[in-house]
Amino acid sequence: MGMNNEIHDEKPRENCGLLGVFGVPNAAQVIYTGLFALQHRGQEGAGITTSDGAKVSSTKGEGLLSEVFTVRPPTALPGHLGIGHVRYSTTGSSRPQNVQPIVFECLDGLWALAHNGNLTNARRMRQAYQEAGAIFQTSTDSEILMHLIADPMYRTRNRRVERALSELEGAFSFLIMTPHGVLGARDRYGFRPLSIGRLGQGYVFASETCALDQVGATHERDVLPGELVTVDEKGIRSSTFCEPISGPLGQCIFEHVYFARPDSIVFGQNVHETRIKLGRRLALEHPVAADLVMPVPDSGNEAALGFSLASSVPMDYGFIRNHYIGRTFIMPEMAQRHDSIDLKLAIVPGVVRDKRVVVVDDSIVRGSTCRRRINALRKAGAKEVHMRVSCPPVRHPCFFGIDFPSSSELIAAERNLEEIRNYIQADSLAYVSLAGLLSAFEQPGDFCTGCYSGKYPAPVMEEHHKKDLEKT
Ligand code: SF4
């Protein structure tokens, strides 16, 4: 297990965030504002592409939104429609050309697309296009949709975008900008979220409803699995690009456990409330005599509150997160000291000293950060440290857009509970059960739990690596 010298949190990395608007003056300003609410979904790159119906403008680059858009508001991007993207690479490494939206020129003008998810048949289709002479500009799976849309097989026929989307397998929420409108689509299993809101006379698409709130839009509904929603001068209309699946949906349960912001409604359910339910369930399944419950902030906050409410053990904040230490601030020499210093979380010694503490987190992935924090709590005087986790052990890879470490790095992949407890050096360790996790949802059958159960709702590739599509 490669557990040393980690510079980042051990949590799986964010996937991507999408924001699109139509019929709004200063579309770029709205997209820029909304993307800020989605920055937690990706920090490697950001981009906005807009159109005024004639001219298409685009700005994108590597880094945070605030690093890419140094001129604010982004006045160089005129137009009343556009799409934006914040990126974490789940397929394709962090290269400038992989930053989205991807803009491409078809016979009928400039188009752009932005993707959240992971296409499981991209490699096969890419190879077929390359053998026919096509040239790809990125190493992302997303680009394959550009080739399908431009392909005469689809371009010259009715329902061109629907036909192109129907060729894709795996997980996707797509925003597509045509010369005249914005389209939003979700794969047939509904792996990744995508919502629609109204802003004045216009429309807004967003990965999470927190971005609709941020721009002052109302949340109207979600794009349905297998649906393509088109918004243009003629208004809004819906079409389907595939037959409905015969079984349950595959909405990613990890969006609720960890990724999404707690103020979002994801897959029809408030994330904050789900996490409180998970904390309550955790307390019922795995009670422990303790003086204090404390979250690993920020994503453990609600589960710790739920644990405290259900157990009547008081909650306090023994960890303080440093919100100002970011990716760019962690210098190599700091990384070398990272084994002994937690750059992101500090301990409030007075809170934990001489206490039996329950630490609630939303997941343990590699285990090394967890172990370091438990040791730090003991050094700060905690008498006992009991670890409680608000989801089951992550034992399997994700093929649908979440970048977990490989199985060899997942601490739960080949270790039992006692071995994990021993590794992280906790006095006790317990995870919420799979049944307990599912009990927090109104429609539990419509969620993917593949990384916990190994049972995936859709066919998976035999193996997937994020740099699969790169030649060098
Ligand atoms: S395998 Fe896990 S992370 Fe991936 S889509 Fe399914 S629930 Fe989400």
Boltz pocket constraint, residues with backbone or C-beta under 6 A from the ligand:
constraints:
  - pocket:
      binder: B
      contacts: [[A, 191], [A, 250], [A, 251], [A, 252], [A, 253], [A, 254], [A, 255], [A, 396], [A, 397], [A, 398], [A, 399], [A, 400], [A, 401], [A, 402], [A, 448], [A, 449], [A, 450], [A, 451], [A, 452]]
      max_distance: 6.0
